[in-house]
Amino acid sequence: MKAGIIFTGTGPILILTSYESFTSPDLASKLAGKGVNKYIACEVDIDLCRKRYGQKFEAVLKDVKQQDDIRVLDYNGHNVFYSFAFSELGPPRFVDSQP
């Protein structure tokens, strides 16, 4: 399981995913199906997310049942952006699935 911040045109979201990479074509396709065709993804340490989100993290994590699934841990862009220091983010990965 991985955690990451996905920076979209409407703001950042924090997701949990079982995809191997945030640049996985399958993940990009699934996000595109939700209207996110272009994004910047930064991995976040999953234990840090567990510590910051507590019970909400556990509830969302237990809901992930499929190998190729994603779950949104936080969609409040302001909260996501200010919950993590830039030094806590992995290197940015750029994905552009637009036609």
C-alpha positions in Angstrom: 0.0 0.0 0.0 1.2 3.5 -0.9 0.1 6.9 0.1 0.4 10.0 -2.0 -0.7 13.5 -2.6 -2.2 14.0 -6.1 -2.0 17.7 -7.2 -4.9 18.3 -9.6 -6.3 21.3 -11.3 -8.8 21.7 -8.5 -6.4 21.1 -5.7 -4.5 18.3 -3.9 -6.1 15.1 -2.6 -4.5 12.4 -0.4 -5.0 8.9 -1.6 -4.1 5.3 -0.6 -3.4 2.9 -3.4 -2.2 -0.6 -4.0 -0.8 0.3 -7.5 2.9 -0.1 -7.7 3.6 3.4 -9.0 1.8 6.7 -9.1 2.7 6.8 -12.8 1.0 3.4 -13.5 -1.1 3.6 -16.6 -3.8 1.7 -14.8 -3.9 4.3 -12.0 -3.8 7.1 -14.5 -6.7 5.5 -16.3 -8.7 5.1 -13.2 -8.1 8.7 -12.2 -9.0 9.9 -15.7 -12.3 8.0 -15.3 -12.9 10.3 -12.4 -12.0 13.4 -14.4 -8.4 13.7 -13.4 -6.5 13.6 -16.6 -3.4 15.5 -15.6 -1.7 15.5 -12.2 1.5 15.7 -10.2 1.9 12.9 -7.6 4.2 12.9 -4.6 4.5 9.8 -2.4 4.1 10.3 1.3 5.3 7.9 4.0 2.3 5.7 4.8 3.2 5.6 8.6 3.2 9.4 8.6 -0.3 9.4 7.1 -1.4 6.8 9.7 -0.1 9.0 12.5 -1.7 12.2 11.1 -5.0 10.7 10.2 -5.5 8.1 13.0 -8.9 6.4 12.9 -9.8 7.9 9.5 -6.7 6.3 8.0 -7.6 2.9 9.5 -11.2 3.1 8.3 -10.1 4.0 4.7 -7.4 1.4 4.7 -9.7 -1.4 5.7 -12.0 -0.4 2.9 -9.3 -1.2 0.2 -10.1 -4.7 -0.9 -8.9 -4.9 -4.5 -5.3 -5.1 -5.6 -5.7 -2.3 -8.2 -7.8 0.1 -6.0 -7.5 3.6 -4.8 -9.2 5.3 -1.8 -9.3 9.0 -1.1 -8.1 9.7 2.5 -8.6 13.4 2.3 -10.1 15.6 -0.4 -9.9 18.9 1.5 -7.2 20.5 -0.6 -6.3 23.1 2.1 -6.0 20.4 4.7 -3.9 18.1 2.5 -1.6 20.9 1.4 -0.9 22.1 5.0 -0.7 18.7 6.6 2.7 17.8 5.1 5.9 19.8 4.8 7.5 19.8 1.3 10.5 17.9 2.9 8.0 15.0 3.7 7.0 14.5 0.1 8.7 12.2 -2.3 9.9 13.4 -5.7 7.1 14.7 -8.0 5.9 12.4 -10.8 4.1 14.1 -13.7 1.2 12.4 -15.5 -0.6 13.8 -18.5 -3.3 11.5 -19.8 -5.0 14.1 -21.9 -5.7 13.1 -25.5 
